[in-house]
Amino acid sequence: MSDATTIADQADAEYPLVHLLRGVGRDSAPYAALGILGHTLANSIGQMNALLVGLAFDSVFGSKRFSLPGLPQSLVPAGTEGLLWFVFGLLVAVKAVDVASALVAQWSLGVAAQRIQHDIRVAGFDAAQRLELGFFDSEATGDIMSVLNNDVNTLETFFENDLEQAVYSVVNLVSVVAFMAYVNWQLTLVLLGFVPVVVGANGWLAKLFETAHGRARQAEGALNARLETSLSGISVVKAFTGEAHESERTAAASREHRDASYDVMRIAARRWPVNSLIAGGWMVASFVGGYWVLNGPPLFFTVPLSGGALLTFLLYTRGLNGPLGAITGVVGYYKGAEAAAERVVGLQQSEWRVDDDPDDAVELDAIEGRVEYDDVSFAYPGTDEPVVDSVSLTVEAGETVGFVGQTGAGKSTLVKLLMRFYRPDSGTISVDGHDIATITRKSLRSQIGYVDQDPFLFDGTGRENIAYGGEDPPDEDIVNAAREASAHEFITGLEDGYDTEVGERGVRLSGGQRQRIAIARAIVDDPPVLVFDEATSHVDNETEVLIQRALDRLTEDRTTFVIAHRLSTVRDADRILVLDDGRVVEQGDHETLVDRGGTYADLWNVQVGEVGADESL
């Protein structure tokens, strides 16, 4: 994937919002249907107000008898005062039904909106967790967070407010036009002649709005990424007095977002003068209708029009402005929601997506730990050079294998391929004879204990962080794992022992303490395979000794992969593999490789020299 590819570019859906709803909206459909039904009833009943006023007008000031379809004439009072009170009672009854129906509609659509936005947020997060690590290497964390937070919030607002407004306005518009046609369909045609102009102009604006809103969402993601990067590295910023530089970079990203947002607002502002064209239709209808009442049907019109009917018609005409303006406004908001949905769908359909396990995937209950790489190659998308190049390797169960080599030689990538963090471009990796592509990811990874060179601890207690490596392990297992990892002594010395809060990313602990908790987490479930990715690269000598003693205990009877920068870490390994440009160029035990005088011997001599120089100081 090229650097220019955005999250939205990875979406493969013509209508991303509809695509999302197909996946998460099924449980909300009954609530949405009830909401639409409620708004339909509320609007249909609500339009009776203008009709009742017009009929009463013709009865009081004209010669027409008050008549309402379905209403027996025996219920209509004969006197003017009685008629007015009767109409007032009908208006109150209509309003009561209107309010009750609207309440049901708002509650139902609100529930549907909350369910949908919850499902979208969870689906987006689940999609992000299913992506290979390469996606997170290629995308800024702030941009990903912008999708899961800002874009989902945009969708939440759309479903909770804008969609309800759209449903209400569409139903309102249809009912208004229907009642106008009932009053006088010919005069209705005069007014509706202005609607295509308004709709066409708003359709043009909607396309502009979609493009502008997409740029704004992308700029917002870039701004969030910049903020996240600057704040995460605040210690480096302060150490190198980079505050002014970071402020300028953040200001530049903010200006991009501001300018993109300006474009959105400018386009949105154009809707109001466009929608005001409907007022011209109201003026034409008023003039033609007035002439019609006084002189009879003009031109080719044939339907008679009374003063009360004109009053009713004009009341309906004024009622067009609200729903028509709201609908065109919601079209713009829909385009914004579509842009947000495109980024969420981009997460779900990313080329970095790890496909679901096949139906016949194997569950590994227990393994011996024999691992085989068969002609495995891998290159990161967007790069030409393979980081792993035609590697064939067999590691026997219980064997400890060390990987050494220069930075970028492919050491870490080899074990990450084993854990299915990435997919090989060619070749296969097998565990106990099972191709890992046919093994469920969960059962595979549950057999492997992994310790990274930069251990990540969650904001919680030491106990919770160790327990994260197992399926709800008992306290006894947690303590035993800590003892094995040489962590029990320092943990019990903390203020609250195992229940001490370690802080975000474990900031309240030293690097060595974090590393030992990470080791305890990796072994708490007693996995048959262990991976140590430069587990001693960032600790002091005393801590390295403690960790090395722990590793010596832990590697017994386990298949162990040790990736090392400090060669002393792998000196006692059963076998050491030297990698260069993704290939295994040497292998053997420590003494054999030193005597051979090759790449490993050169690395060893350099490090022995460094140690001697340090000791001479």
Secondary structure, DSSP 8 states (H G I E B T S, - for coil): --TT--TGGG---SSHHHHHHHHH-TTTHHHHHHHHHHHHHHHHHHTHHHHHHHHHHHHHHSS-----TT--GGGS-SSHHHHHHHHHHHHHHHHHHHHHHHHHHHHHHHHHHHHHHHHHHHHHHHHHHTB-HHHHHHS-HHHHHHIIIIIHHHHHHIIIIIHHHHHHHHHHHHHHHHHHHHHHHHHHHHHHTTHHHHHHHHHHHHHHHHHHHHHHHHHHHHHHHHHHHHHHTHHHHHHTT-HHHHHHHHHHHHHHHHHHHHHHHHHHHTHHHHHTHHHHHHHHHHHHHHHHHHH-S-TT--S---HHHHHHHHHHHHHHHHHHHHHHHHHHHHHHHHHHHHHHHHHHT-TTB-----TT-B--S-----EEEEEEEE--TT-SS-SEEEEEEEE-TT-EEEEEESTTSSHHHHHHHHTTSS--SEEEEEETTEEGGGB-HHHHHTTEEEE-SS----SSBHHHHHHTTSSS--HHHHHHHHHHTT-HHHHHTSTTGGG-B--GGGTTS-HHHHHHHHHHHHHTT--SEEEEESTTTTS-HHHHHHHHHHHHHHTTTSEEEEE-SSGGGTTT-SEEEEEETTEEEEEE-HHHHHHHTSHHHHHHHHHHHHHHHHHH-
